[in-house]
Amino acid sequence: MERAFWNSPYLSSLDARVLSIEGRDVVISPTIFFAESGGQESDQGRINRIEVSQATVADERIIYRLAEEPDFAVGDLVSVEIDWPRRYALMRLHFAAEIVLELFYKKFPALEKIGAHISQSKARIDFALEGNISQYFPEILQDVEQLVTADLPIESRFIDAECLRRCWYIEGFSEVPCGGTHLRTTGEVGRIRLKRNNIGAHKERVEIYLVD
């Protein structure tokens, strides 16, 4: 199946061919409907005006579970629509988290990430760390602001097309493996704020919010 959300992450609707149907589970191609991966939540939207209640990755396929029985058959052409404001918020928070994480790694190479999640309202990164991580926020935010102000191009490409492994690349900054949906430029991230959350002994959480 063709993952159009990689090459065209700003596309909010398209027509797709139905490849398979099993009960309320359907597979389509191409698809703009991202399924949760790498901590980034799934898109929300509809296939042929029927709400998608769940999107899961199975091997090389993405399976969409519909809220109702499908009113179409294998081989049919169906309309696909995603909630664009939600997708764009996810893209911005996702890349804000990518930048923040990479900046922490550059300053503290031995730092261990133990979790991450990106929702429509905030992103979070969990670290194995002793001490208060918020002491580093001013420096991190300054560096984020420089990248955002520079409005640098973000290139998304395959590392290994056969295995569907991708990365993002910013010249002069980093190349990082990632299969999420990415912005065109760093400027689109906009202003962010960071919040510390102590989640347990030797565990620190950085929460990331957009400031619009």
N, C-alpha and C positions, 0 to 999 in steps of 0.2 A: 504494500500500500504506500501511496505517496504522501509524505508528511509536508503538506504545503505550509504549515505553520513555521517551518524552519526557513524556507526561502522567501515566504511572504507573510511575516509575522504581523503586518498591519492590515491584512485582509480579514474582514469581519463576516463575509458571507461568500458562498460559492455553491455551485451544483456539483454533486458527487454521484458516483455509480455505487450501487449496493452490491457488495461482494458476497456477503453471507448473512443469514438470519437464523438464529436459534432462540425461539421464544421471543423475549424482548431484547435479546442481545444482537447487535448488528455490527457489521464491519463495512466501512465505506472507503472509497479512494477517488480523488485525493481528499485529504482532511485538513481543516484548519483548527480542529478541536483538540487542544492539548490535553493529554492525560497526565495526572500527577506523577512527577518524576523529579528526583534531585531536590526534593523539599518544596518545589513549586506546585501549588494546588492546581487542580484541573480547571479548565474553562467551564463556564456554564452557558447553556444555549439550547438550541432545538434542531432536530432533524425532521424535515417535512412538517414543521410546526408542532412536533411532539417533543416535550422536554426530555433532555438527557439527564437521568438521575445519577449515573455513575460512569466514569471512564477509567478503564484499566489497561495496562500494558501486559500483553501475553506474547512472549517471544518477539516476533517482528510485527505483530498485529496490535492495533488498539481496538478494544471492544467497547462499544457504547451500549449501555443498558438504558432502555427507554422507560419513561414513566407509564406508558400505555402500550398496548399491542400495536405493532407497526401497521400502517395502512398502505404499505408498499411491498414489492416483491424483489427477489434477487434479480439483478440486472436493470432495475429501474433507476432513473435519474432522480435524485432527491435534492431539496434545498437544505443547506446547512447554514445556520446563523449562530454566532457567539455573542455573548454580552461584552461589547467592546469596551465600555468604561472599566469593567472588571479586568479584562485582559490587559488594558494599558496600565492600570494600577499595579497589576502583578508584574508586568515587564519592568516598570520603573523601580519597584521595590526589590525585585530580583536582582537587577543590576546594581542597585545601591548596595545590596548585601554582598554581591560579588566584589565590588570595589573595596568596601570596608574590610572584608575578609582578606583580600590580597594585600591591603596596606598593613594589616596586623601581621601577616606572614612575613612581609618584607622587614618589619621592625623587630619581630620576634620569631625567627626561623624555627625554633623548637616548639612553638605554640601548637597545641593539639585541639583541633575542632572535633567536638563530640556530637554535634547535632545542628540542624538548621531547618527552618520552615519559612515559607513565603505565602502569606495570605493577602487578601485585598486591602486590609487595613494596616498591616505591619509585617515586617520580616524579623526574624530572630536568628542569631548564631550563638551556639553554646560552646564554651571552651572549658578544657580542664586547666584550671589556673588557681593558684593561691593568691589572695589579696584582692583589692578592689580594682576592677578593670576600668572603672570610670576615670581614673587618673590619666588615662591615655586618650580620652575622648577629645580634648581640645586639639591635640596634634593630628589625630585622625581626621577630625572634621575640617581642619585647615587644608589637609591634603586632598580630601574629597572635594572641597570647594574649588581648589585649583584645577582638578580634573574636569569638573563640571563647567567652570568658566572657560576652559580651553576648548570645550565642545569638540572633542576629538572623535574621529570616525571609529565605530566599533565594527569590526569584521567578524562575521560568523562563517565557519567553514567546517568541512569534514576533515578529521584526522584519519579516519578509516571508514570509507563509505560503505564497504561490505558489512562491517559490524555496527554501522550507524553510530559511530563515535564522532562527536563534534567538539569544537572549541570556540572560544571568542578570543579576539586579538585586538589590542590597542598598541599601536606603534610607540615604542619608547617606554611602555609601561609593563605589559604582561601578555602572555598567551596562556589560557587556562582551559582545560577540558570541561565542557559543559553542554548538555543537551537541551537547555531551556530555550525560551523565546527571548530574543535580545533586541535592544534599542538600536537605532541607527547611529546615534552619537551620545557622548557622555553628557552633553548639555541637557538632554531630555530627562535626566534623573532629577534635576532641580535641587532645591534646598531640602536637607534632611535634618533630623535630630536623632540623637542617640540616648537611650535610657538603659541604665544598669538594672539587672534583676539577679539577685543571688539565689541560685536554685539548689544549693546544697554545699556540703563540705567540698572545698577545692573545685567548685564548679561556678562559672560565671556566665551569665546570659547577657548578650547585647541585643537590645530591641531597637529596630530602625523604623522611623516614621517619616512620611513625606510631609513637608511644610509647604502648603500651597497658598 
